[in-house]
Amino acid sequence: MSRIHEALKKAEQERAVNQGIPSQANLATTPFADPPVFAESPKLHTTAPASVPSSAPHSGMPGLGGPFGVDTLLARSAQMEWKPDSTTMLFMNADEGVRGTEEFRTLRSRLYHLREKMTLKKLLVTSALPKEGKSFTSSNLAQVMVRQHGRRALLIDADLRAPRLHLMLGTKSDPGLSDYLLGEQDEFSIMQRGPLENLFFIPSGTGATDPAELIGNGRLKLLLQRVEPLFDWIIIDSPPAVPVSDASVLAKACDGVLLVVRSNSTPVDLARKARQEFPEESLIGVVLNGTSEDALPYARYYYESYQKKAATTKA
């Protein structure tokens, strides 16, 4: 795990250098507003392959097998009028060139590349501590997945302690996951869909009195088994891994784990402790979130130049 160690060390060095010197990027109105930079891991490579063309055949495309079909999914999931937070929901923003969108497209490409080598559909996104960007990462990753034609994604808010995804999407939080885990709702009565085609959402649900016991009661695994054939990707936002045990339990039902580390913030020892909560083969990569624009001068220059050139061409 030397590469993950190097990524965590880099985050700690940035935190030390910038201690007490706030950058413009970290003065955003929301702690999730900064786009991620993707650090290297043994499985999630820094050299990104080309994106999977939207017209390319895809062997993992959801079919009509299993107990349900796509018609059932569309008929029974609730169509909602979401009011997303434009500062955090990058792909529901009218500005296609907003900072961070290219980084998520790069992450999408790397995940598809990794998918060629291993089973990867159910993905858990977590962090060591709260407010490091896991909800920002999971929600925008789900959005970028469905930007490719015909791809269908399910986003699940499994943080039953401090759910945020419904606030970021601008929708209600119930009925949701906790109601299903309690046996009070079925698979489709807890699903929502909004303005972004093929993106489905299961919110956290009614407040749970004992989240750890609820997560571990076995019904989550049943839920995933029943709806998995309908989706290309299932992305689960979990509680942070260090304070509570929920993330390690959730990871057992998933194919891989992405660990979000916040630049200038996450202590390296706690990031290491978080990764130790998961089997080595489960951790597929580290996302370094919240770096300042000054840390990426070349990337910023490249994207700005490209955007100006594209605008000139269109004109």
N, C-alpha and C positions, 0 to 999 in steps of 0.2 A: 504493500500500500504506500510505497515511497512517493508516488506522484500525488496522492491525496494529501500526504504529509506536507509536500511542497506547496500545494494549493492553500492549505490551512496556515502554513508558515507565512505565505505571502499576505494573506488577510491580516495576520497579526502584525506584520511589519508595517502595513499601511495604517493600521490602527494606531501604532506607536508613533509613527511619523506625524500623523495628523491629529494627535491628541490635543484637544483644546483649540484646534484651528478649523472651524467649520467651513466646508466647501459649499459652493452655490448649490450643488446637486443635493446635498444633505439638508438644505434649508427648504425643501419642498413642503407643501402644506400637508402631505400625507406621508407616513413612513414607508409606504409601499410604492411611491411614485418613481423611484429610480430603477432603470432597467438593469437586467442582470448581465454579468460577464461570466462566461462559462469556463471553469477551470478543468484541467486535465485529470482524468482518472484512468485506471487500467482498462476500463470498458468503454467509457465515453470519450472518444478521441478529440483532440483539439483541431485536427485537420478535418474539416467538414466535407463530406462528399456532396455531390450535386443533389439538390432536392428531388424527391420523387415526382415525376411529372404527373399532373392531375389526370392526364389521359392514359397513364400507364396501367396495365392490368395489375390487379392486386389480389393475391391469393387469400388474404385475410379479410376480404370484403364481407360485411355482415350478410348472412343469408336468411332464409326463412326456416332454418332448422330449429330444433328445440321446441319448447312448449308454446312459444309465442312467435309472431311474425311482425314485420315492419308495419303492416296495416294496424295491428293491435297497438303498437307503440304510438303511432300517430293519432289514433282514435281515442286512446285512453289517457295520454299524458295531457296535462292542462296547458293550454295556450295562454301565456301571461303577457301583460304589457310591462316589460322590464323598463326601468329608468336607470341605466348604468352610470356609474361614476366615471366621467370622461378622463379624469386624471389617472385612473388605475386600469381601466378596461381599454387597452390600447387598440384593439381591433374592432371596437364599437365606437371609435372616434372618427370623426369626419376627416381628420388629417392622416392620410395614409403614410406620411413620412415622419410621424412622431417618433422621437428617440426611443429605442427599445424594440421596435418591431422587427428589425433585421436580426437582432440577437435571438429572438424567439424563432425566427425562421431557421437560423443556424442550428438551434437546439433541436428543432423538428427533424432536420436532415440527419443529425447525428443519431437520433433515436431510431429513425428508419434504417439507418446503416447498421446499428446494433441489432435491430430486429431481424436482420438477415442471418444472425449468428445464434440467436436464442429466442425463446418464447418471450414476447414482450407486448402485452396489451393492457394489463392492469398495473398502473404506476402509482406509487405512493410518493407524495411530496411532503417533506417535513423539514424541521430545523432544530437547532439545539435549544433555542430560547424563543419566547414570543417576540413579535415585531421585527422579524428578520427578513420577511418577504415571501414566506411560503405560500400564503393565499394569493398574493400578486402573481407568483410564478405559476401556481397550479391553474388559476383562472385564465391567464393569458396563453398558457400552453394549450389548454383545451380550445381556446378561440382560434389559435393559429392552425391547429389540426383540422378544423372544419373549413378552413379557407381553401383547402384543396377539394376540388369538385368530387362530390359523392362520399366524402369521408364523414363518418358519424362519430361523435364523442359524447361521453357521459361524464359530467363533473359532479363529484360527490363531496359535500361538506361533512366530513367525519370528525370535525373538531366540536364535540358536543359540549365542551367546557366554555369556549369563547368563540363561537362561530362568527365569521366575517363575510363569507362569500355572498350571502343574501343581501347584505348592505352594499357591497361593491357592485352587484348586478342590479340593485334597485328593485328587489322583489320581496315577497314574504318568506318567512322561515318555516312555516308549517302548512300542511303536514309534511313530514320529512323522515329522515333516517331513523331517529329515535322512535317514531311512531311505528315504523316497520319492525324495528328490533323488539318492540314491546308486543308485537303481534296484533296491533290495532289497525294497520293499513296493509294493502297489498303493494306489489312492485310498482304498478302504474299510477296508483292514486297519490304517490309521493313524488312523481316526476313532473317537472315543468319544462316548457320550451318557450323561448322568447323570440326576439327579432332576428337573431343570427341563425340561419338555416342549419339544421342538423346538429345543433348544440343543445343537449338536454342536461337538466340540472336536478339533483336531489339535495335539498337544503338540509340543515341539521335537524329540524323538527321541533316538537314541543320540548321544553327544558327537561333534561334527564337528571334524576336525583343521584344516580350512581353510574356515571358514564363508563368507568372501567369494566364493571360487571356487564353492562349492556353491550359493550363492544365485543366482549368475549363470550357471549351466550350462544354463538354458532349461527345465528340467523344472517349475519353479514355475509358469510361464506355462501349461504343458500341464495341470498339476493344476487350476488355476483355470478353464481353459476346459472341462474335463470335468465339474466339479462345480457350476459356476455356475448352470445351469438348475434345480438342486434347492433353491436358497436365495434368500430375499429379500435377505439381507445377508451379506457375507463381511467380517469385521473382522480385520485382521492387526496383531499387536503386533510392532513391529520394534525392533532395537537403537537406541540414541540416535544422532542424525544427525551430531554433531560428531566424536566419537572415531574412528568407522569409516564406511566407505562403504556398508554393507549397506542402509541405509534408502533412499538415493537409487536403488539398483538395484531394490529392492522396489517403490518408488513407480511405476516404469515399467509394472508389471503391474496397477496399481490405478487407480481412477477419481478418487480424491481423497485428500488428506492432512490429518489433524488434528494440529496441533502442540501438545503439552502444555507449559505453562510453569508452574513452581512459584513461588507467591508468596513473597517474602522470601528467595528462594534463587537463582533463575536469573539470572545476569548478562545484562544487555540485549545486550551485544556478542555473546555466545555464542548467544543466541536469534536475533539477526539472522543470524548465520553459519549457524545451522541452517536457517532459512527459505530462505537462498540456495542450499541444496543441492537445492531443488525448483523446477521451472518455476512461474512465477507463477500460471498457470491451475490448477495441481495443488493448491495450498494453499487449502483451502476454509474454514479457520477456526483460531482459537487457543483453547485451553482453559486458563484461569487456575485452577490447582489449589492447594488447601491454604491458602486465605484463612482468617483467624480469624473466629469468629462475631461479634466486635466490629465487623468490617468491614461486616457486613450486618445492622444492627440492625432495619431495617424489615422485611426479608424474614423474619428470625427471628420477629419479633412476629406477622407475618401468618400464618406457618405454625403457630406455637404456638396462636394464637387459633382458627384454622380447625380444628386437631386437637381442641381442647377443645370447640368447638361440635359437631363430629361425634360426639365421645364422649358428650356430653350428649344428642344426638338419639337415639343408639342406646340409651342407658339408658332 
